[in-house]
Structures are given as structure tokens and as C-alpha cells.
Amino acid sequence: MKKVVILILVIAAIVALLMMGNNHRQEQRLYSKMQGYLNVDWQNSALERSSDYSFPLVLQPINIEGDSISLPLIMIKNDTITNDTTNNQTISERELECVGSWQIISCQPDSIQILVPGHPFSGKYEVAFKKEYISNQYHFLIYLKNDSTNLICEKNESFISGRPKILENWED
């Protein structure tokens, strides 16, 4: 009887270790795919908020390096822009407010949280990876979606070159 209990405990420990290892691999997969520059497709993305936002002054990408994230500077439609300032803040000061962190919430289904207080992209997102073949070229897309935001992003060309392993299983 004692041997049976020990055998059950050993099997349970092995199963638990396998599950933890699989979860870690899934987190690493999601973490790796999110790294680098994400070019936002502004024409096909939607942002529904109480304030009326406009496109960025310059079409800046989302940049993810490690656990840090830099988001595009989004203007409120009634912001006054003069020279290098908006509403008595320089553009550089406003851009600093677009930097924060991100974290993985879940890998089943893939979801992340963007933590940049005051930025309209701050929040929790479902993440989906799609690979589309358009005009004789593959496009590696990331869809970030929640109840009020739908962002369609494409991985920057520098990410694509030299990373064939991650691209093979892009949609997994």
C-alpha cells in the first residue's frame, strides 16, 4: 500500500512538472513573438473611447523590448499643436508618457496587459497571430483586441529576417 501511494505521488509530481514546463514554453513563445517593432495598420484598426482621438503626429510603431513598451503618441482631437508643443507640453514630454510595461496574462488563450497609465491603448488584450500572403509576400500580423480597441499590427521587416523558427509556427 505504501509503495502505491509513493508511486502516485511520483506520477503526480512528474505530471505537474510537465505542465509547468509546457506553460513556460507557451509564455516564451508569446513573449518572443511580441518583441520588436509592431507597425500599426491605422486604416483597419479601431479605437472606441469617450474622447475623440486622432492618428499619431508621426506614424510611430509600437516598440516592445523585454518587459518595456513604447506606444505611439495619440492626440485628442481638440489638442492644440504649436511648433513643438501640444497643450503646453513639448512633444518629447508627451512621448515620455507613452512608455510603460506589458505582461502576459494567459497563454490559453493568448492575452496580454499593456500598462501605460493615461494612454488610450492601456488595458488587457486578446492576442492572435495571422500570416497572410499578399502580393507575393508574407505578412506577419498581430491582432490586439479588447472591448473598445482593435489594433492590427505587422511585424517590422527587421524582426522577420533571421528568425525563421518563430515564423514557421507564427499562427500557433
C-alpha positions as CSV (number, residue, x, y, z in Angstrom):
1,M,0.0,0.0,0.0
2,K,2.8,2.4,0.9
3,K,4.5,1.7,-2.5
4,V,1.3,2.6,-4.3
5,V,1.0,5.9,-2.5
6,I,4.6,6.8,-3.3
7,L,4.1,5.8,-7.0
8,I,1.0,8.0,-7.2
9,L,2.9,10.9,-5.6
10,V,5.8,10.5,-8.0
11,I,3.5,10.3,-11.0
12,A,1.6,13.4,-9.8
13,A,4.9,15.3,-9.4
14,I,6.0,14.4,-12.9
15,V,2.7,15.5,-14.4
16,A,2.9,18.8,-12.5
17,L,6.5,19.4,-13.7
18,L,5.5,18.6,-17.3
19,M,2.5,21.0,-17.1
20,M,4.7,23.8,-15.7
21,G,7.3,23.3,-18.4
22,N,4.7,23.4,-21.1
23,N,3.2,26.6,-19.7
24,H,6.7,28.2,-19.6
25,R,7.3,27.2,-23.3
26,Q,4.0,28.8,-24.3
27,E,4.8,32.0,-22.4
28,Q,8.3,32.1,-24.1
29,R,6.6,31.7,-27.5
30,L,4.2,34.6,-26.9
31,Y,6.9,36.7,-25.3
32,S,9.3,36.2,-28.3
33,K,6.6,36.9,-30.9
34,M,5.7,40.2,-29.2
35,Q,9.3,41.5,-29.1
36,G,10.4,44.3,-31.5
37,Y,8.5,46.8,-33.6
38,L,4.8,46.5,-34.5
39,N,3.7,48.7,-37.3
40,V,0.1,49.7,-36.6
41,D,-2.3,49.5,-39.6
42,W,-4.2,52.7,-38.7
43,Q,-6.7,52.4,-41.6
44,N,-8.0,49.0,-40.3
45,S,-7.6,49.5,-36.6
46,A,-10.4,50.9,-34.4
47,L,-10.2,52.8,-31.1
48,E,-13.6,53.5,-29.3
49,R,-13.2,55.8,-26.4
50,S,-15.2,58.6,-24.9
51,S,-12.6,61.1,-26.1
52,D,-12.2,61.7,-29.8
53,Y,-8.6,60.6,-30.7
54,S,-6.7,61.3,-33.8
55,F,-3.9,59.5,-35.5
56,P,-0.4,60.0,-34.3
57,L,1.5,63.0,-35.5
58,V,4.1,60.7,-37.0
59,L,3.2,57.1,-37.8
60,Q,5.2,55.6,-34.9
61,P,5.3,51.8,-34.3
62,I,4.7,50.1,-31.0
63,N,8.1,49.0,-29.7
64,I,8.4,46.2,-27.3
65,E,11.8,45.5,-25.7
66,G,11.8,43.0,-22.9
67,D,9.0,44.0,-20.5
68,S,9.0,47.6,-21.7
69,I,6.6,49.0,-24.3
70,S,6.6,52.3,-26.1
71,L,3.3,53.3,-27.7
72,P,2.6,55.9,-30.4
73,L,1.7,59.4,-29.3
74,I,-2.0,59.7,-29.8
75,M,-3.6,63.1,-29.8
76,I,-7.0,64.1,-28.6
77,K,-8.8,66.0,-31.4
78,N,-9.0,69.2,-29.5
79,D,-5.3,69.3,-28.6
80,T,-3.7,72.5,-29.8
81,I,-0.4,71.9,-31.6
82,T,2.0,74.8,-32.0
83,N,5.6,74.3,-33.1
84,D,7.0,71.6,-30.9
85,T,4.3,71.7,-28.1
86,T,0.8,70.4,-27.5
87,N,-1.3,72.0,-24.7
88,N,1.8,73.5,-23.1
89,Q,3.8,70.2,-23.2
90,T,6.6,69.5,-25.6
91,I,6.2,66.6,-27.9
92,S,9.2,64.9,-26.2
93,E,7.4,65.2,-22.8
94,R,4.2,63.7,-24.3
95,E,6.2,60.9,-25.8
96,L,7.6,60.0,-22.4
97,E,4.1,59.5,-21.2
98,C,3.8,56.7,-23.9
99,V,6.3,54.5,-22.3
100,G,5.4,51.8,-19.8
101,S,5.4,48.0,-19.4
102,W,3.5,45.0,-20.6
103,Q,2.9,41.5,-19.3
104,I,1.5,38.2,-20.3
105,I,-1.8,37.4,-18.6
106,S,-2.5,34.0,-20.2
107,C,-1.4,31.7,-22.9
108,Q,-4.6,29.8,-23.3
109,P,-5.9,31.9,-25.0
110,D,-3.1,34.3,-25.6
111,S,-3.7,37.6,-23.8
112,I,-1.5,40.5,-22.5
113,Q,-1.9,43.6,-20.5
114,I,-0.4,47.0,-21.5
115,L,0.4,49.2,-18.5
116,V,0.9,52.8,-19.7
117,P,-1.3,55.0,-17.5
118,G,-3.3,57.6,-19.3
119,H,-2.6,56.2,-22.8
120,P,-5.7,55.0,-24.8
121,F,-4.0,51.7,-25.6
122,S,-3.5,50.8,-21.9
123,G,-5.5,47.7,-21.0
124,K,-6.0,44.0,-21.4
125,Y,-5.9,42.4,-24.9
126,E,-6.6,39.1,-26.6
127,V,-3.7,38.3,-29.0
128,A,-4.0,36.5,-32.3
129,F,-1.2,35.8,-34.8
130,K,-2.0,35.6,-38.5
131,K,0.1,35.1,-41.6
132,E,-1.3,36.5,-44.8
133,Y,0.1,36.1,-48.3
134,I,-0.4,39.4,-50.2
135,S,1.2,40.5,-53.4
136,N,3.8,37.6,-53.5
137,Q,4.9,38.3,-49.9
138,Y,4.1,37.0,-46.5
139,H,2.8,39.5,-43.9
140,F,3.1,38.5,-40.2
141,L,0.2,40.1,-38.3
142,I,-0.6,40.5,-34.7
143,Y,-4.2,41.3,-33.7
144,L,-4.7,43.0,-30.3
145,K,-8.4,43.1,-29.4
146,N,-10.5,44.1,-26.4
147,D,-14.0,45.5,-25.9
148,S,-13.1,49.0,-27.1
149,T,-9.9,48.6,-29.2
150,N,-9.0,46.6,-32.2
151,L,-5.4,47.0,-33.3
152,I,-3.9,45.3,-36.4
153,C,-0.1,45.3,-36.3
154,E,2.5,43.9,-38.7
155,K,5.9,42.8,-37.5
156,N,8.7,45.0,-38.8
157,E,10.9,43.6,-41.5
158,S,14.0,43.6,-39.2
159,F,12.2,41.1,-37.0
160,I,11.4,38.8,-39.9
161,S,14.9,38.4,-41.3
162,G,17.0,35.9,-39.4
163,R,14.2,34.4,-37.3
164,P,12.8,31.5,-39.4
165,K,11.9,29.3,-36.4
166,I,9.5,31.7,-34.9
167,L,7.9,32.3,-38.3
168,E,7.3,28.6,-39.1
169,N,4.8,28.4,-36.2
170,W,3.6,32.0,-36.4
171,E,-0.1,31.2,-36.2
172,D,0.3,28.6,-33.3
